Amino acid sequence: MDTHILWIAPACALLLGYVLGSIPFGVILTRLAGAGDLRSIGSGNIGATNVLRTGRKGLAAATLLLDLAKGAAAVWLAEWLFPGDGMIAAAAAFVGHCYPIWLRFKGGKGVATLMGIVLALHWPMGLVYAAVWLGLLAGLRISSVAGMAAAVSAPVSGALFGRFDLVMLLLALAAIVLWKHRDNIERLLAGTEPRIGGARDGEDTNALRDG
């Protein structure tokens, strides 16, 4: 078989994952609901936390679920259409969410989409991810800490569950999550990172961004 033919399935999985991952559900839903351009609201981030600033809790919940679903869908569809290429689609979906071409590569931070990916790749790891994310979010009320900790938990739980085939991919994606949170890390070190529900009008609320 010609070598170039062998790349057709991986290339299609890559394209499928990127297109799905780059759908900016937060932007789409807020516009359809007449809430304005999400990128000009609050922190300007396209994730569910910023959607919540519109006062539409339903929109925020829908954004969270859809961002999660697109990560899972990319993996499942790729495995169905191109067996064995689910990990390629997973990586592409995550990159698509964080760097969508439609928004000039200014996307979200990938926490919800990564959860969907982890659930689709190995659901027990997804449960650990959800427990870490939601547990810290409820306990500390600092979105950035919860999101980063959840992302780091993915490669750790992968190793604990013996899924070493996934560890390197999850390490890379967790590293991108940390990079996307670099401003939050600076504020955490400075002690100026606000908590969810604790920022007053006019304060810097960038630390609440996730996505």
MIDOSE-1310 file (N, C-alpha, C; in nm, 2 decimals, decimal comma, always signed):
residues 211
mdth	+0,08/-0,12/+0,00/+0,00/+0,00/+0,00/+0,09/+0,12/+0,00; +0,05/+0,22/-0,08/+0,13/+0,35/-0,09/+0,13/+0,42/+0,05; +0,25/+0,47/+0,08/+0,26/+0,54/+0,21/+0,16/+0,65/+0,23; +0,14/+0,73/+0,12/+0,05/+0,84/+0,14/-0,10/+0,80/+0,17
ilwi	-0,13/+0,68/+0,13/-0,27/+0,63/+0,16/-0,28/+0,60/+0,31; -0,17/+0,56/+0,37/-0,18/+0,53/+0,52/-0,20/+0,65/+0,60; -0,18/+0,77/+0,54/-0,20/+0,90/+0,62/-0,34/+0,95/+0,60; -0,42/+0,89/+0,52/-0,55/+0,95/+0,49/-0,64/+0,94/+0,62
apac	-0,65/+0,83/+0,68/-0,73/+0,81/+0,80/-0,68/+0,90/+0,92; -0,55/+0,91/+0,95/-0,51/+1,00/+1,06/-0,53/+1,14/+1,02; -0,52/+1,18/+0,90/-0,54/+1,32/+0,85/-0,69/+1,35/+0,87; -0,77/+1,26/+0,83/-0,92/+1,28/+0,85/-0,96/+1,29/+0,99
alll	-0,90/+1,21/+1,08/-0,92/+1,22/+1,22/-0,88/+1,35/+1,28; -0,76/+1,40/+1,23/-0,71/+1,52/+1,28/-0,80/+1,64/+1,24; -0,85/+1,64/+1,12/-0,94/+1,74/+1,07/-1,07/+1,74/+1,14; -1,12/+1,62/+1,16/-1,25/+1,60/+1,23/-1,24/+1,65/+1,37
gyvl	-1,13/+1,62/+1,44/-1,12/+1,66/+1,58/-1,10/+1,81/+1,59; -1,03/+1,87/+1,50/-1,00/+2,01/+1,51/-1,13/+2,09/+1,48; -1,21/+2,05/+1,38/-1,33/+2,12/+1,34/-1,43/+2,11/+1,46; -1,45/+1,99/+1,51/-1,54/+1,98/+1,63/-1,49/+2,06/+1,75
gsip	-1,36/+2,05/+1,78/-1,31/+2,12/+1,90/-1,32/+2,27/+1,88; -1,31/+2,32/+1,76/-1,30/+2,47/+1,74/-1,44/+2,53/+1,74; -1,55/+2,46/+1,75/-1,68/+2,52/+1,76/-1,69/+2,60/+1,89; -1,71/+2,73/+1,88/-1,71/+2,82/+2,00/-1,86/+2,83/+2,05
fgvi	-1,90/+2,72/+2,12/-2,04/+2,72/+2,17/-2,07/+2,84/+2,26; -1,98/+2,88/+2,34/-2,01/+3,00/+2,43/-2,05/+3,12/+2,35; -1,97/+3,15/+2,24/-2,00/+3,26/+2,16/-2,13/+3,24/+2,08; -2,15/+3,12/+2,03/-2,27/+3,10/+1,95/-2,40/+3,11/+2,04
ltrl	-2,40/+3,05/+2,16/-2,51/+3,05/+2,24/-2,55/+3,19/+2,29; -2,45/+3,26/+2,33/-2,48/+3,40/+2,38/-2,53/+3,49/+2,27; -2,48/+3,47/+2,15/-2,54/+3,55/+2,04/-2,68/+3,51/+2,01; -2,71/+3,38/+2,00/-2,84/+3,34/+1,97/-2,94/+3,38/+2,08
agag	-2,89/+3,39/+2,20/-2,98/+3,43/+2,31/-2,99/+3,58/+2,33; -2,92/+3,66/+2,24/-2,93/+3,80/+2,24/-2,85/+3,86/+2,36; -2,75/+3,79/+2,41/-2,67/+3,83/+2,52/-2,54/+3,91/+2,48; -2,53/+3,93/+2,35/-2,41/+4,00/+2,30/-2,29/+3,91/+2,26
dlrs	-2,18/+3,98/+2,23/-2,06/+3,90/+2,19/-1,99/+3,87/+2,32; -1,97/+3,74/+2,35/-1,91/+3,69/+2,47/-1,77/+3,75/+2,49; -1,70/+3,77/+2,38/-1,56/+3,82/+2,38/-1,55/+3,96/+2,43; -1,66/+4,03/+2,44/-1,66/+4,17/+2,49/-1,73/+4,18/+2,63
igsg	-1,75/+4,06/+2,69/-1,82/+4,05/+2,82/-1,72/+4,00/+2,92; -1,71/+4,06/+3,04/-1,63/+4,01/+3,15/-1,49/+3,99/+3,11; -1,44/+3,87/+3,12/-1,30/+3,84/+3,09/-1,27/+3,83/+2,94; -1,38/+3,81/+2,86/-1,36/+3,80/+2,72/-1,33/+3,65/+2,68
niga	-1,32/+3,56/+2,78/-1,30/+3,42/+2,75/-1,43/+3,36/+2,69; -1,41/+3,25/+2,62/-1,53/+3,19/+2,55/-1,59/+3,07/+2,63; -1,54/+3,05/+2,76/-1,58/+2,94/+2,83/-1,71/+2,96/+2,92; -1,75/+2,86/+2,99/-1,88/+2,86/+3,06/-1,88/+2,97/+3,17
tnvl	-1,76/+2,98/+3,24/-1,76/+3,08/+3,35/-1,78/+3,22/+3,31; -1,73/+3,25/+3,19/-1,76/+3,39/+3,14/-1,90/+3,40/+3,09; -1,96/+3,29/+3,04/-2,10/+3,30/+3,00/-2,19/+3,32/+3,12; -2,15/+3,27/+3,23/-2,22/+3,29/+3,36/-2,23/+3,44/+3,39
rtgr	-2,14/+3,52/+3,35/-2,14/+3,66/+3,37/-2,25/+3,74/+3,30; -2,31/+3,67/+3,20/-2,42/+3,73/+3,13/-2,55/+3,72/+3,21; -2,54/+3,65/+3,32/-2,66/+3,63/+3,41/-2,75/+3,51/+3,36; -2,70/+3,44/+3,26/-2,78/+3,33/+3,20/-2,72/+3,20/+3,25
kgla	-2,77/+3,15/+3,36/-2,71/+3,02/+3,42/-2,74/+2,91/+3,32; -2,85/+2,91/+3,25/-2,88/+2,80/+3,16/-2,78/+2,80/+3,04; -2,75/+2,92/+2,99/-2,65/+2,93/+2,88/-2,51/+2,88/+2,93; -2,48/+2,91/+3,05/-2,35/+2,87/+3,11/-2,34/+2,72/+3,12
aatl	-2,45/+2,66/+3,17/-2,45/+2,51/+3,18/-2,45/+2,45/+3,04; -2,52/+2,50/+2,95/-2,52/+2,45/+2,81/-2,38/+2,46/+2,75; -2,31/+2,57/+2,77/-2,18/+2,59/+2,72/-2,08/+2,48/+2,77; -2,09/+2,46/+2,91/-2,01/+2,36/+2,97/-2,03/+2,23/+2,91
lldl	-2,16/+2,19/+2,90/-2,19/+2,05/+2,85/-2,15/+2,03/+2,71; -2,17/+2,14/+2,63/-2,14/+2,13/+2,49/-1,99/+2,13/+2,46; -1,91/+2,20/+2,54/-1,77/+2,20/+2,53/-1,71/+2,07/+2,57; -1,77/+2,01/+2,67/-1,73/+1,87/+2,72/-1,77/+1,77/+2,61
akga	-1,89/+1,78/+2,56/-1,94/+1,69/+2,46/-1,86/+1,69/+2,33; -1,82/+1,80/+2,29/-1,74/+1,80/+2,16/-1,61/+1,73/+2,17; -1,55/+1,74/+2,29/-1,42/+1,66/+2,31/-1,45/+1,51/+2,31; -1,56/+1,47/+2,37/-1,59/+1,33/+2,37/-1,63/+1,28/+2,23
aavw	-1,71/+1,36/+2,17/-1,76/+1,33/+2,03/-1,65/+1,31/+1,93; -1,55/+1,40/+1,94/-1,43/+1,39/+1,85/-1,36/+1,25/+1,87; -1,35/+1,20/+1,99/-1,28/+1,07/+2,01/-1,37/+0,96/+1,96; -1,50/+0,96/+2,00/-1,59/+0,85/+1,96/-1,61/+0,85/+1,81
laew	-1,63/+0,96/+1,75/-1,65/+0,96/+1,60/-1,53/+0,91/+1,53; -1,41/+0,96/+1,57/-1,29/+0,91/+1,51/-1,27/+0,76/+1,52; -1,29/+0,71/+1,64/-1,28/+0,57/+1,66/-1,38/+0,49/+1,58; -1,49/+0,54/+1,56/-1,59/+0,48/+1,48/-1,56/+0,48/+1,33
lfpg	-1,52/+0,60/+1,28/-1,49/+0,62/+1,14/-1,34/+0,57/+1,10; -1,25/+0,60/+1,19/-1,11/+0,57/+1,17/-1,05/+0,50/+1,29; -1,08/+0,37/+1,31/-1,04/+0,29/+1,43/-0,89/+0,31/+1,45; -0,86/+0,34/+1,58/-0,72/+0,35/+1,62/-0,67/+0,49/+1,62
dgmi	-0,75/+0,59/+1,56/-0,70/+0,72/+1,55/-0,78/+0,82/+1,65; -0,84/+0,76/+1,75/-0,91/+0,84/+1,85/-0,82/+0,94/+1,92; -0,69/+0,90/+1,95/-0,60/+0,99/+2,02/-0,56/+1,11/+1,94; -0,55/+1,09/+1,81/-0,52/+1,20/+1,72/-0,64/+1,30/+1,72
aaaa	-0,76/+1,25/+1,71/-0,87/+1,34/+1,71/-0,89/+1,41/+1,85; -0,85/+1,34/+1,95/-0,85/+1,40/+2,09/-0,76/+1,52/+2,10; -0,64/+1,50/+2,05/-0,54/+1,61/+2,06/-0,59/+1,73/+1,97; -0,64/+1,70/+1,85/-0,68/+1,80/+1,76/-0,80/+1,88/+1,81
afvg	-0,90/+1,81/+1,88/-1,01/+1,87/+1,93/-0,97/+1,97/+2,04; -0,88/+1,93/+2,13/-0,83/+2,01/+2,23/-0,76/+2,14/+2,18; -0,68/+2,12/+2,08/-0,61/+2,23/+2,02/-0,71/+2,32/+1,95; -0,81/+2,26/+1,89/-0,92/+2,34/+1,82/-0,99/+2,43/+1,92
hcyp	-1,02/+2,38/+2,04/-1,09/+2,46/+2,14/-1,00/+2,57/+2,18; -0,88/+2,54/+2,21/-0,78/+2,65/+2,27/-0,74/+2,75/+2,16; -0,73/+2,70/+2,03/-0,68/+2,79/+1,93/-0,77/+2,77/+1,80; -0,90/+2,82/+1,81/-0,99/+2,80/+1,69/-0,96/+2,90/+1,58
iwlr	-0,95/+2,85/+1,46/-0,92/+2,94/+1,35/-1,02/+3,05/+1,33; -1,15/+3,01/+1,36/-1,26/+3,10/+1,34/-1,25/+3,23/+1,43; -1,18/+3,22/+1,54/-1,17/+3,33/+1,64/-1,02/+3,38/+1,64; -0,96/+3,37/+1,53/-0,82/+3,41/+1,52/-0,73/+3,34/+1,62
fkgg	-0,76/+3,22/+1,65/-0,68/+3,13/+1,74/-0,68/+3,18/+1,88; -0,79/+3,26/+1,92/-0,80/+3,30/+2,06/-0,92/+3,22/+2,12; -0,90/+3,11/+2,18/-1,00/+3,03/+2,23/-1,00/+3,02/+2,38; -1,06/+2,91/+2,43/-1,07/+2,88/+2,57/-0,95/+2,82/+2,63
kgva	-0,96/+2,78/+2,76/-0,85/+2,72/+2,83/-0,85/+2,57/+2,83; -0,96/+2,51/+2,78/-0,96/+2,37/+2,75/-1,00/+2,27/+2,87; -1,04/+2,33/+2,98/-1,07/+2,24/+3,10/-1,19/+2,15/+3,07; -1,30/+2,21/+3,02/-1,42/+2,13/+3,00/-1,40/+2,03/+2,88
tlmg	-1,34/+2,08/+2,77/-1,31/+1,99/+2,66/-1,22/+1,88/+2,69; -1,12/+1,90/+2,78/-1,03/+1,80/+2,82/-1,10/+1,69/+2,90; -1,20/+1,74/+2,98/-1,28/+1,64/+3,06/-1,35/+1,54/+2,96; -1,41/+1,60/+2,86/-1,48/+1,52/+2,76/-1,39/+1,42/+2,69
ivla	-1,27/+1,46/+2,66/-1,17/+1,38/+2,60/-1,13/+1,26/+2,69; -1,11/+1,30/+2,82/-1,06/+1,20/+2,91/-1,17/+1,09/+2,94; -1,30/+1,14/+2,95/-1,41/+1,05/+2,96/-1,42/+0,95/+2,85; -1,40/+1,00/+2,72/-1,41/+0,92/+2,61/-1,30/+0,82/+2,59
lhwp	-1,18/+0,86/+2,63/-1,06/+0,77/+2,62/-1,06/+0,66/+2,73; -1,11/+0,70/+2,85/-1,11/+0,60/+2,96/-1,20/+0,65/+3,07; -1,32/+0,61/+3,07/-1,42/+0,68/+3,16/-1,38/+0,68/+3,31; -1,31/+0,58/+3,37/-1,28/+0,59/+3,51/-1,18/+0,71/+3,53
mglv	-1,10/+0,74/+3,44/-1,01/+0,86/+3,45/-1,09/+0,98/+3,44; -1,20/+0,98/+3,36/-1,29/+1,10/+3,36/-1,36/+1,12/+3,49; -1,39/+1,02/+3,56/-1,46/+1,03/+3,69/-1,36/+1,10/+3,79; -1,24/+1,06/+3,78/-1,14/+1,12/+3,87/-1,12/+1,27/+3,84
yaav	-1,12/+1,30/+3,71/-1,11/+1,43/+3,66/-1,22/+1,52/+3,72; -1,34/+1,47/+3,70/-1,46/+1,54/+3,74/-1,46/+1,56/+3,90; -1,42/+1,46/+3,97/-1,41/+1,47/+4,12/-1,31/+1,57/+4,16; -1,20/+1,58/+4,10/-1,10/+1,68/+4,13/-1,14/+1,82/+4,10
wlgl	-1,20/+1,83/+3,98/-1,24/+1,96/+3,93/-1,36/+2,02/+4,02; -1,46/+1,94/+4,03/-1,58/+1,99/+4,10/-1,55/+2,00/+4,25; -1,47/+1,90/+4,30/-1,44/+1,91/+4,45/-1,37/+2,03/+4,49; -1,26/+2,07/+4,41/-1,18/+2,19/+4,44/-1,26/+2,31/+4,41
lagl	-1,34/+2,31/+4,31/-1,42/+2,43/+4,27/-1,52/+2,46/+4,38; -1,58/+2,35/+4,44/-1,68/+2,37/+4,55/-1,61/+2,41/+4,68; -1,49/+2,36/+4,70/-1,42/+2,38/+4,83/-1,34/+2,51/+4,83; -1,27/+2,54/+4,72/-1,19/+2,67/+4,72/-1,26/+2,78/+4,64
riss	-1,35/+2,75/+4,55/-1,42/+2,85/+4,47/-1,32/+2,94/+4,39; -1,21/+2,87/+4,35/-1,11/+2,94/+4,26/-1,10/+2,85/+4,13; -1,16/+2,90/+4,03/-1,18/+2,83/+3,90/-1,05/+2,78/+3,85; -0,95/+2,87/+3,85/-0,82/+2,83/+3,78/-0,75/+2,72/+3,86
vagm	-0,76/+2,72/+3,99/-0,69/+2,61/+4,06/-0,76/+2,48/+4,04; -0,90/+2,48/+4,04/-0,97/+2,36/+4,01/-0,95/+2,30/+3,87; -0,94/+2,39/+3,77/-0,92/+2,35/+3,64/-0,78/+2,29/+3,61; -0,68/+2,36/+3,67/-0,54/+2,32/+3,65/-0,52/+2,18/+3,72
aaav	-0,58/+2,17/+3,84/-0,56/+2,05/+3,92/-0,63/+1,93/+3,85; -0,74/+1,96/+3,79/-0,81/+1,85/+3,72/-0,73/+1,81/+3,59; -0,68/+1,90/+3,52/-0,59/+1,87/+3,41/-0,47/+1,79/+3,44; -0,41/+1,82/+3,55/-0,29/+1,75/+3,60/-0,33/+1,61/+3,65
sapv	-0,45/+1,60/+3,70/-0,49/+1,47/+3,75/-0,51/+1,36/+3,63; -0,53/+1,41/+3,51/-0,55/+1,32/+3,40/-0,43/+1,23/+3,37; -0,31/+1,28/+3,35/-0,20/+1,19/+3,33/-0,16/+1,11/+3,45; -0,19/+1,16/+3,57/-0,16/+1,09/+3,70/-0,25/+0,97/+3,71
sgal	-0,38/+0,99/+3,69/-0,48/+0,88/+3,70/-0,45/+0,78/+3,58; -0,41/+0,83/+3,47/-0,38/+0,74/+3,36/-0,27/+0,64/+3,40; -0,17/+0,69/+3,46/-0,06/+0,60/+3,51/-0,11/+0,51/+3,62; -0,20/+0,56/+3,71/-0,25/+0,47/+3,81/-0,34/+0,36/+3,76
fgrf	-0,41/+0,39/+3,65/-0,50/+0,29/+3,59/-0,43/+0,21/+3,49; -0,30/+0,23/+3,48/-0,22/+0,15/+3,38/-0,24/+0,18/+3,24; -0,30/+0,30/+3,21/-0,31/+0,35/+3,07/-0,19/+0,43/+3,03; -0,08/+0,36/+3,02/+0,04/+0,44/+2,99/+0,04/+0,48/+2,84
dlvm	-0,05/+0,42/+2,76/-0,06/+0,46/+2,62/-0,12/+0,60/+2,61; -0,18/+0,65/+2,72/-0,25/+0,78/+2,72/-0,17/+0,89/+2,79; -0,07/+0,84/+2,87/-0,01/+0,94/+2,96/+0,07/+1,05/+2,89; +0,14/+1,02/+2,79/+0,22/+1,13/+2,72/+0,12/+1,23/+2,66
llla	+0,01/+1,18/+2,60/-0,08/+1,27/+2,54/-0,14/+1,36/+2,64; -0,18/+1,30/+2,76/-0,25/+1,38/+2,86/-0,15/+1,48/+2,93; -0,02/+1,44/+2,94/+0,08/+1,53/+2,99/+0,09/+1,65/+2,90; +0,09/+1,63/+2,77/+0,10/+1,74/+2,68/-0,02/+1,83/+2,69
laai	-0,14/+1,78/+2,70/-0,26/+1,86/+2,70/-0,27/+1,93/+2,84; -0,23/+1,87/+2,94/-0,22/+1,93/+3,08/-0,13/+2,05/+3,07; -0,01/+2,03/+3,00/+0,08/+2,14/+2,99/+0,02/+2,26/+2,92; -0,06/+2,24/+2,82/-0,12/+2,35/+2,75/-0,22/+2,42/+2,84
vlwk	-0,30/+2,34/+2,92/-0,39/+2,40/+3,02/-0,31/+2,49/+3,11; -0,20/+2,45/+3,16/-0,12/+2,53/+3,25/-0,07/+2,65/+3,18; -0,03/+2,64/+3,06/+0,02/+2,76/+2,98/-0,09/+2,86/+2,96; -0,21/+2,81/+2,93/-0,32/+2,90/+2,91/-0,36/+2,97/+3,04
hrdn	-0,32/+2,91/+3,15/-0,36/+2,97/+3,29/-0,24/+3,05/+3,34; -0,14/+3,08/+3,26/-0,02/+3,15/+3,31/-0,05/+3,28/+3,39; -0,14/+3,36/+3,34/-0,18/+3,48/+3,41/-0,24/+3,45/+3,54; -0,32/+3,35/+3,55/-0,38/+3,31/+3,67/-0,28/+3,26/+3,77
ierl	-0,18/+3,19/+3,72/-0,07/+3,14/+3,81/+0,00/+3,26/+3,87; +0,03/+3,37/+3,79/+0,09/+3,49/+3,84/+0,01/+3,55/+3,95; -0,12/+3,56/+3,93/-0,21/+3,62/+4,04/-0,22/+3,53/+4,16; -0,21/+3,40/+4,14/-0,21/+3,31/+4,26/-0,09/+3,33/+4,34
lagt	+0,03/+3,34/+4,28/+0,15/+3,37/+4,35/+0,15/+3,50/+4,42; +0,08/+3,60/+4,36/+0,07/+3,73/+4,42/-0,04/+3,75/+4,52; -0,12/+3,64/+4,53/-0,23/+3,64/+4,62/-0,34/+3,73/+4,58; -0,36/+3,76/+4,45/-0,46/+3,84/+4,40/-0,57/+3,77/+4,32
epri	-0,56/+3,64/+4,31/-0,66/+3,57/+4,24/-0,79/+3,56/+4,31; -0,90/+3,62/+4,25/-1,03/+3,63/+4,32/-1,10/+3,49/+4,31; -1,20/+3,48/+4,40/-1,28/+3,35/+4,40/-1,40/+3,38/+4,33; -1,46/+3,27/+4,28/-1,59/+3,28/+4,21/-1,69/+3,33/+4,31
ggar	-1,76/+3,44/+4,26/-1,86/+3,50/+4,34/-1,81/+3,61/+4,43; -1,67/+3,62/+4,43/-1,61/+3,72/+4,53/-1,57/+3,85/+4,46; -1,57/+3,85/+4,33/-1,52/+3,97/+4,26/-1,63/+4,08/+4,26; -1,60/+4,20/+4,29/-1,69/+4,31/+4,28/-1,68/+4,38/+4,15
dged	-1,79/+4,45/+4,12/-1,79/+4,53/+3,99/-1,67/+4,61/+3,98; -1,60/+4,61/+3,86/-1,48/+4,69/+3,84/-1,36/+4,62/+3,88; -1,36/+4,51/+3,95/-1,24/+4,43/+3,98/-1,19/+4,35/+3,86; -1,07/+4,31/+3,86/-1,02/+4,22/+3,76/-1,07/+4,09/+3,78
tnal	-1,15/+4,03/+3,69/-1,21/+3,90/+3,71/-1,15/+3,80/+3,61; -1,04/+3,83/+3,56/-0,98/+3,73/+3,46/-0,95/+3,60/+3,52; -0,92/+3,60/+3,65/-0,89/+3,47/+3,71/-1,00/+3,37/+3,71; -1,12/+3,42/+3,69/-1,24/+3,33/+3,68/-1,25/+3,26/+3,55
rdg	-1,17/+3,29/+3,46/-1,18/+3,23/+3,32/-1,15/+3,09/+3,32; -1,22/+3,01/+3,25/-1,18/+2,87/+3,22/-1,24/+2,84/+3,08; -1,26/+2,72/+3,05/-1,31/+2,69/+2,92/-1,26/+2,58/+2,85
